[in-house]
Amino acid sequence: MSRKRKNKNKKKKHHDGAGGAVAQSPHVDVYNDEPLDTEEERLSKRGIKTIAGGIGLLLIGFYVLTLTDPHGRNWASTVSPLLILGAYAVIGFGIFLGDPEEEEGEKTEEASSAAPKQPS
């Protein structure tokens, strides 16, 4: 009975079903056996504000859409599709938008590495 308890406390190896090989961690590249970068990129504050503005524009576009006439011949019928499509474009742009501080830091790193060194 004591053997069973000891075996339960031991760390178990994870085997894949074929051949009994030890399965790799989910954070390891299968082809190169190199650890993957597990750092997740998040939306920047500027991107979140842009997306919020796009959602606001989208709501305005759908509200203007309710003001259209059945034949689609008034100003709301012309403006609402433009507002809705423009809002989707703003939301898509906000997803890829980064913070200006991060962009400036990358530019200064590139400029310093690209600048030729002068002999002293």
Secondary structure by P-SEA (a helix, b strand, c coil): caaaaaaaacbbbbbcccccccccccccccccccccccccccccaaaaaaaaaaaaaaaaaaaaaaaccccccccccccaaaaaaaaaaaaaaaaacccaaaaaaaaaaaaaaacccccc
